[in-house]
């Protein structure tokens, strides 16, 4: 089973499952770091059932919610059926279904460790940002819990923070920073053989402005 099939299988349980994985701290720190403003447009990449999108719409932003899993998007549409400020789009990390220079914020929570090429995924998020737009990523620090690769179909066993920082710089972002969210991601093996508690990082950068002659 690949990650897309896995997320299709667990979509109707995802809200309950993810509450056990990570707390509200990650999204609150993301909103604060980006200094999100009412009326602006944000992209929630790898949205799942709308963990980041939920707070964005409550803060008065419009949201483009992107996920590779149609099942996840369908769950999200049911969850936010009375909200008309979310634009749902199915798409892949390597080719996001959003035009260049479109959004004020691009955000992704626990997304990078599921993509095939993290740097390409980051470049795509930078592409869709307006000049001076802000990118915020939250994800796992490097770890050695093999059951997450097998049971959750993670492609990557977390990341070294310096690697993430260099990817953001290489993608053309400025004012890059990386720090702790202040909470851990926790999960238990279905086989009962292991329990994971992994620190979560938050990475930030701003898109360079267009140089004018």
C-alpha positions as CSV (number, residue, x, y, z in Angstrom):
1,X,0.0,0.0,0.0
2,X,1.4,3.4,-0.9
3,X,0.8,6.6,1.0
4,X,-2.1,7.7,-1.2
5,X,-3.9,4.4,-0.6
6,X,-3.2,4.7,3.1
7,X,-4.7,8.1,3.4
8,X,-7.8,7.0,1.4
9,X,-8.2,4.2,3.9
10,X,-7.9,6.3,7.0
11,X,-9.6,9.5,5.8
12,X,-12.8,9.0,7.8
13,X,-10.7,8.4,11.0
14,X,-8.1,11.1,10.4
15,X,-9.4,13.8,12.7
16,X,-9.4,11.4,15.6
17,X,-6.1,9.9,14.7
18,X,-4.3,13.2,14.1
19,X,-5.5,14.6,17.5
20,X,-3.3,11.9,19.1
21,X,-0.3,12.6,16.8
22,X,0.1,16.4,17.5
23,X,-1.5,19.2,19.5
24,X,-2.9,22.6,18.6
25,X,0.5,24.1,19.2
26,X,1.9,23.5,15.7
27,X,-0.8,25.4,13.9
28,X,-1.0,28.2,16.4
29,X,2.7,28.8,16.1
30,X,2.4,28.7,12.3
31,X,-0.2,31.4,12.3
32,X,1.8,33.5,14.7
33,X,5.1,33.2,12.9
34,X,3.4,34.1,9.6
35,X,1.5,37.0,11.2
36,X,-1.6,35.9,9.2
37,X,-3.9,38.8,8.2
38,X,-7.7,38.7,7.7
39,X,-8.7,38.8,4.1
40,X,-5.5,37.4,2.7
41,X,-5.2,34.1,0.7
42,X,-3.4,31.0,2.1
43,X,-2.6,27.7,0.6
44,X,-2.8,24.7,2.9
45,X,-0.7,22.1,1.2
46,X,-1.3,18.4,2.1
47,X,-4.3,19.7,3.9
48,X,-5.7,16.3,5.0
49,X,-9.0,17.1,6.7
50,X,-8.1,20.8,7.3
51,X,-5.9,21.0,10.4
52,X,-4.3,24.2,9.3
53,X,-7.2,25.4,7.1
54,X,-9.6,25.4,10.1
55,X,-7.7,28.0,12.0
56,X,-7.0,30.1,8.9
57,X,-10.6,30.4,8.1
58,X,-11.4,31.3,11.7
59,X,-8.8,34.1,11.4
60,X,-10.7,35.4,8.4
61,X,-8.5,34.2,5.6
62,X,-9.5,32.6,2.3
63,X,-7.9,29.1,1.8
64,X,-6.9,26.9,-1.1
65,X,-6.8,23.4,0.3
66,X,-4.7,21.0,-1.7
67,X,-4.3,17.3,-1.1
68,X,-3.4,14.3,-3.3
69,X,-6.2,12.2,-1.6
70,X,-9.7,12.8,-2.9
71,X,-11.0,10.9,0.1
72,X,-9.4,13.4,2.5
73,X,-10.8,16.3,0.5
74,X,-14.3,14.8,0.6
75,X,-14.0,14.4,4.4
76,X,-12.9,18.0,4.6
77,X,-15.8,19.2,2.4
78,X,-18.3,17.5,4.8
79,X,-16.5,19.0,7.8
80,X,-16.7,22.6,6.4
81,X,-19.9,22.3,4.5
82,X,-21.1,25.6,5.7
83,X,-17.9,27.5,4.8
84,X,-17.7,29.2,1.4
85,X,-14.1,30.5,1.7
86,X,-12.3,27.2,1.0
87,X,-11.3,26.2,-2.6
88,X,-10.6,22.5,-2.7
89,X,-8.1,21.2,-5.2
90,X,-6.7,17.7,-5.7
91,X,-3.0,17.8,-6.8
92,X,0.5,16.3,-6.3
93,X,3.5,17.8,-4.5
94,X,5.5,18.0,-7.8
95,X,2.8,20.1,-9.6
96,X,0.5,22.0,-7.3
97,X,-2.8,23.1,-9.0
98,X,-2.2,26.8,-8.3
99,X,-0.8,29.5,-10.6
100,X,2.5,31.3,-10.0
101,X,2.5,34.2,-7.5
102,X,-1.0,33.6,-6.3
103,X,-1.1,33.2,-2.5
104,X,0.1,35.3,0.5
105,X,0.9,32.3,2.6
106,X,1.8,28.7,1.8
107,X,1.6,26.4,4.8
108,X,2.1,22.6,5.3
109,X,1.9,20.5,8.4
110,X,3.4,17.0,8.5
111,X,3.6,17.1,4.7
112,X,7.3,16.9,3.7
113,X,7.9,13.5,5.1
114,X,5.3,12.0,2.8
115,X,6.5,13.5,-0.5
116,X,9.0,11.9,-2.9
117,X,11.3,14.9,-3.2
118,X,11.1,17.5,-0.4
119,X,13.1,20.1,-2.2
120,X,10.9,19.9,-5.3
121,X,7.9,20.2,-3.0
122,X,9.3,23.3,-1.3
123,X,10.1,24.9,-4.7
124,X,6.5,24.3,-5.8
125,X,5.3,26.1,-2.6
126,X,7.6,29.0,-3.3
127,X,6.4,29.2,-6.9
128,X,2.8,29.8,-5.8
129,X,3.7,32.5,-3.3
130,X,3.4,36.2,-4.2
131,X,6.6,38.2,-3.9
132,X,7.1,38.8,-0.2
133,X,4.7,35.9,0.5
134,X,5.5,33.7,3.5
135,X,6.1,29.9,3.7
136,X,5.7,28.0,6.9
137,X,6.4,24.3,7.3
138,X,6.0,22.1,10.4
139,X,7.3,18.6,10.4
140,X,9.3,15.9,12.2
141,X,12.9,16.1,13.3
142,X,15.0,13.2,12.1
143,X,14.2,10.0,14.0
144,X,14.7,6.2,13.9
145,X,11.1,4.9,14.4
146,X,10.9,2.4,11.6
147,X,7.3,1.4,12.3
148,X,6.2,4.9,11.0
149,X,7.6,4.0,7.6
150,X,5.8,0.7,7.6
151,X,2.5,1.5,9.2
152,X,2.0,5.1,8.2
153,X,3.8,4.9,4.9
154,X,6.2,7.8,5.7
155,X,8.7,8.3,2.9
156,X,11.2,10.1,5.2
157,X,12.3,9.5,8.8
158,X,12.0,13.1,9.6
159,X,14.7,15.7,8.7
160,X,17.8,17.4,9.8
161,X,16.9,21.0,10.5
162,X,20.0,22.3,8.6
163,X,18.9,20.4,5.5
164,X,15.5,22.0,5.6
165,X,17.1,25.4,6.1
166,X,19.4,24.9,3.1
167,X,16.4,23.8,0.9
168,X,14.5,27.0,1.8
169,X,17.5,29.2,1.0
170,X,18.2,27.3,-2.2
171,X,14.6,27.8,-3.2
172,X,15.2,31.5,-3.1
173,X,13.6,32.5,0.3
174,X,14.9,35.2,2.6
175,X,14.7,35.7,6.3
176,X,14.8,31.9,6.8
177,X,14.5,30.5,10.3
178,X,13.9,27.1,11.9
179,X,12.9,26.4,15.4
180,X,11.0,24.1,17.7
181,X,7.2,24.1,17.7
182,X,7.3,23.3,21.4
183,X,5.5,19.9,21.3
184,X,6.1,16.4,20.1
185,X,4.4,14.2,17.6
186,X,3.3,11.0,19.4
187,X,2.3,7.7,17.8
188,X,2.1,4.0,18.8
189,X,2.7,1.0,16.7
190,X,-0.4,-1.0,15.8
191,X,1.6,-4.1,16.8
192,X,2.3,-2.7,20.2
193,X,6.0,-3.0,19.7
194,X,7.0,0.6,19.9
195,X,6.0,4.1,20.8
196,X,7.3,7.3,19.2
197,X,7.6,10.8,20.6
198,X,9.4,13.0,18.1
199,X,10.1,16.7,18.3
200,X,8.5,19.0,15.7
201,X,10.3,21.8,13.9
202,X,8.8,24.9,12.3
203,X,10.5,26.4,9.3
204,X,9.9,29.9,7.9
205,X,10.9,31.9,4.9
206,X,9.8,34.8,2.7
207,X,9.7,35.0,-1.1
208,X,12.1,37.5,-2.6
209,X,10.5,40.6,-4.1
210,X,10.6,41.1,-7.8
211,X,13.6,43.3,-8.8
212,X,12.6,46.2,-11.0
213,X,14.9,48.1,-13.3
